[in-house]
Amino acid sequence: MAIIDTEAALHEAHRDNHTHRDVNGGWLRPAVFGAMDGLVSNLALMTGVAGGAVSHQAIVLSGLAGLAAGAFSMAAGEYTSVASQRELVEAELAVERRELRKHPEDEEAELAALYEARGVEPKLARAVAGQLSRDPELALEIHAREELGIDPGDLPSPLVAAVSSFGSFALGALLPVLPYLLGATALWPAVLLALLGLFLCGAVVAKVTARTWWYSGLRQLALGGAAAGVTYALGTLFGTAVG
């Protein structure tokens, strides 16, 4: 009895502890990468302008313009991309729905063949396919998942994608501008705050990767710092040439 109880306890503990990371990243990945994109692009833009030895008012204006332009561009691009993807999926679902209505026997046989190809015994595969095909909407959902790899009830929203992209990019792009809005007149506070933000974004990305938080944070800090350094050098070069 004690052995059985121990085995049951071990099985229960394994079941409780057997979890996986969210390999798709969920909402975290696009939000963090949107903010990171805003940070890097606006920091690089502002340091490039600063390299041209302009006034801090011009740097602030370029930062605010970069924030607005980038956020609206991200939102428009994300909306168009997700809307186009959704329209394509809906068109394919319409094709599948029409086939299920016109050729139900063929579609049922196709579903049974899919299960057989995955190792299900032929008689059982036909029985499962027949039972699932009784409900047209359930049959459509199963065929969509098996053939198209999508869930008809969980299609992405273009509006949600656009709003989230706008918000995350704007939040990231705001960090390099914030010190100027709070009264700073030099570039270094903006660079320092932006680099700190990049490190934190990189550390958060480690939540959906196998890397350690400090490695991911330092990597993003290095990449963002390199982008800012290159654009500052280019701004200095172009500023001298234009001047």
C-alpha positions in Angstrom: 0.0 0.0 0.0 2.8 2.4 0.9 4.5 1.6 -2.5 1.3 2.4 -4.4 0.8 5.6 -2.4 4.4 6.7 -3.1 4.0 6.0 -6.9 0.8 7.9 -7.0 2.4 10.8 -5.2 5.3 10.8 -7.6 3.0 10.7 -10.6 1.0 13.6 -9.2 4.1 15.6 -8.6 5.4 15.0 -12.1 2.0 16.0 -13.6 2.1 19.2 -11.5 5.7 20.1 -12.4 5.6 19.1 -16.1 5.0 22.5 -17.7 6.5 24.2 -20.7 7.4 27.8 -21.6 5.0 29.7 -23.9 7.0 29.0 -27.1 4.9 31.4 -29.1 5.6 34.3 -26.7 1.9 35.2 -26.4 1.4 39.0 -25.9 4.8 39.4 -24.3 7.1 38.9 -27.3 5.4 41.4 -29.7 5.0 44.0 -26.9 8.6 43.8 -25.8 9.9 43.8 -29.4 7.7 46.7 -30.3 9.1 48.7 -27.4 12.6 47.6 -28.2 12.1 48.7 -31.8 10.9 52.1 -30.7 13.8 52.5 -28.3 16.5 51.6 -30.8 15.1 53.6 -33.8 14.4 56.7 -31.8 17.6 56.6 -29.9 19.5 56.2 -33.1 17.6 59.0 -34.7 18.2 61.4 -31.8 21.9 60.6 -31.5 22.3 61.0 -35.3 20.7 64.5 -35.1 22.8 65.3 -32.1 25.9 64.4 -33.9 25.2 67.2 -36.3 25.8 69.7 -33.4 22.2 71.1 -33.5 20.3 72.6 -30.6 18.6 70.5 -28.0 15.2 71.8 -29.2 16.0 70.2 -32.6 16.9 66.9 -30.9 13.6 67.0 -29.0 11.6 67.8 -32.1 13.3 65.0 -34.0 12.6 62.6 -31.2 8.9 63.5 -31.0 8.6 63.3 -34.8 10.3 59.9 -34.8 8.0 58.7 -32.1 4.8 59.8 -33.9 6.0 58.6 -37.4 7.3 55.3 -36.1 4.2 54.5 -34.0 1.8 55.3 -36.8 3.9 53.4 -39.3 4.0 50.3 -37.0 0.3 50.5 -36.4 -0.6 50.9 -40.1 1.8 48.1 -41.1 0.6 45.7 -38.4 -3.1 46.4 -39.2 -2.6 45.8 -43.0 -0.5 42.7 -42.3 -2.9 41.1 -39.9 -6.0 42.1 -41.9 -4.5 40.6 -45.0 -3.6 37.4 -43.2 -7.1 37.2 -41.7 -8.8 37.7 -45.1 -6.7 34.9 -46.6 -7.6 32.6 -43.7 -11.3 33.4 -44.1 -11.1 32.8 -47.8 -9.6 29.4 -47.2 -12.2 28.6 -44.5 -14.9 29.5 -47.0 -13.4 27.0 -49.5 -13.3 24.3 -46.8 -16.9 25.1 -45.7 -18.1 24.8 -49.3 -16.3 21.4 -49.8 -17.8 20.1 -46.6 -21.2 21.0 -47.8 -20.8 19.7 -51.4 -18.7 16.6 -50.7 -19.1 15.5 -47.1 -18.2 11.9 -47.8 -14.9 12.8 -49.5 -14.0 15.2 -46.6 -14.8 12.6 -44.0 -12.6 10.1 -45.9 -9.8 12.7 -46.1 -10.0 13.3 -42.3 -9.9 9.5 -41.7 -6.8 9.3 -43.9 -5.1 12.0 -41.9 -5.6 10.1 -38.7 -4.4 6.9 -40.3 -1.3 8.7 -41.5 -0.6 9.5 -37.9 -0.8 5.9 -36.8 -4.4 5.5 -35.8 -5.9 2.1 -36.7 -8.0 2.4 -39.9 -11.3 1.2 -38.4 -10.9 3.6 -35.5 -9.8 6.5 -37.7 -13.0 6.1 -39.8 -15.1 5.9 -36.7 -13.6 9.1 -35.2 -13.8 10.9 -38.5 -17.5 9.9 -38.9 -18.3 11.1 -35.4 -16.5 14.4 -35.8 -18.2 15.0 -39.2 -21.7 14.9 -37.8 -21.5 18.6 -36.7 -20.6 20.8 -39.7 -19.0 23.5 -37.6 -17.0 21.0 -35.6 -16.0 19.4 -38.8 -14.8 22.7 -40.2 -12.8 23.4 -37.1 -11.1 20.0 -37.2 -10.3 20.3 -41.0 -9.0 23.8 -40.5 -6.7 22.7 -37.7 -5.5 19.5 -39.5 -5.1 20.9 -43.0 -4.5 24.7 -42.5 -3.0 24.7 -39.0 -5.4 27.4 -37.7 -8.2 27.7 -35.2 -11.3 29.4 -36.8 -12.4 30.7 -33.4 -9.1 32.3 -32.6 -8.2 34.5 -35.6 -6.0 37.6 -34.8 -7.7 41.0 -34.7 -6.1 43.7 -36.9 -7.3 46.5 -34.6 -5.8 44.8 -31.5 -2.6 44.3 -33.4 -2.4 47.9 -34.6 -3.2 49.4 -31.2 -0.7 47.2 -29.3 2.0 47.9 -31.9 1.3 51.7 -31.6 1.4 51.6 -27.9 4.5 49.5 -27.4 6.5 51.4 -30.0 5.5 54.7 -28.6 6.4 53.7 -25.1 9.8 52.6 -26.2 10.4 55.7 -28.4 9.4 57.9 -25.5 12.3 56.9 -23.2 15.1 58.8 -25.1 12.8 61.9 -25.3 11.7 61.8 -21.7 14.8 63.5 -20.1 14.5 66.4 -22.5 10.8 66.8 -21.7 11.8 66.9 -18.0 14.3 69.7 -18.5 17.6 68.0 -19.6 19.6 70.0 -22.2 22.4 67.4 -22.8 22.3 64.2 -24.7 23.8 61.8 -22.1 20.7 61.5 -19.8 18.6 60.4 -22.8 21.3 57.9 -23.9 21.6 56.5 -20.4 17.9 56.1 -19.9 17.5 54.5 -23.3 20.3 52.0 -22.7 18.8 51.1 -19.4 15.5 50.5 -21.1 17.2 48.3 -23.7 18.8 46.2 -21.0 15.5 45.8 -19.3 13.7 44.9 -22.5 16.4 42.3 -23.3 16.1 40.9 -19.8 12.3 40.5 -20.2 12.9 38.8 -23.6 14.7 36.1 -21.6 11.2 35.0 -20.3 10.5 33.5 -23.7 14.0 32.2 -24.6 16.5 29.9 -23.0 19.0 32.6 -22.4 19.8 34.1 -19.0 18.3 37.6 -18.2 21.7 39.3 -17.9 23.0 37.8 -21.2 19.9 38.8 -23.1 19.9 42.3 -21.5 23.6 42.9 -22.2 23.2 41.7 -25.8 20.4 44.1 -26.5 22.2 47.0 -24.7 25.2 46.3 -26.9 23.2 46.2 -30.1 21.3 49.4 -29.3 24.4 51.2 -28.1 26.2 50.2 -31.4 23.3 51.6 -33.4 23.3 54.9 -31.5 27.1 55.1 -31.8 27.1 54.6 -35.6 24.3 57.1 -36.2 26.1 59.7 -34.0 29.2 59.3 -36.0 27.3 59.6 -39.3 25.5 62.6 -37.9 28.8 64.2 -37.0 30.2 63.4 -40.5 27.1 64.7 -42.4 26.8 67.7 -40.1 30.4 68.7 -40.9 29.9 68.1 -44.6 26.6 70.1 -44.8 28.0 72.8 -42.5 
